[in-house]
């Protein structure tokens, strides 16, 4: 008796869960576009460094310039994506 009741309840649950359709929720990706501005690079400034620190100073300077160049590339890519996004949304 108990087994028949459990099977009947299970079948009813399957039947009703199959009949009730839930609404599909689809989220649309929305891009938030902010245009970035680049600052001008600073000109080389004369710095006096002792010979023992000269190599370290030059390495750090090159590292900083590489980071600045990376930042400039990222700003350009972002601004190009913003322009593309604006053109697509106008149409």
Buried (B, 14 or more C-beta within 10 A) or exposed (E): EEEEEEEEEEEEEEEEEEEEEEEEEEEEEEEEBEEEEEEEEEEEEEEEEEEEEEEEEEEEEEEEEEEEEEEEEEBEEBBEEBEEEEEEEEE
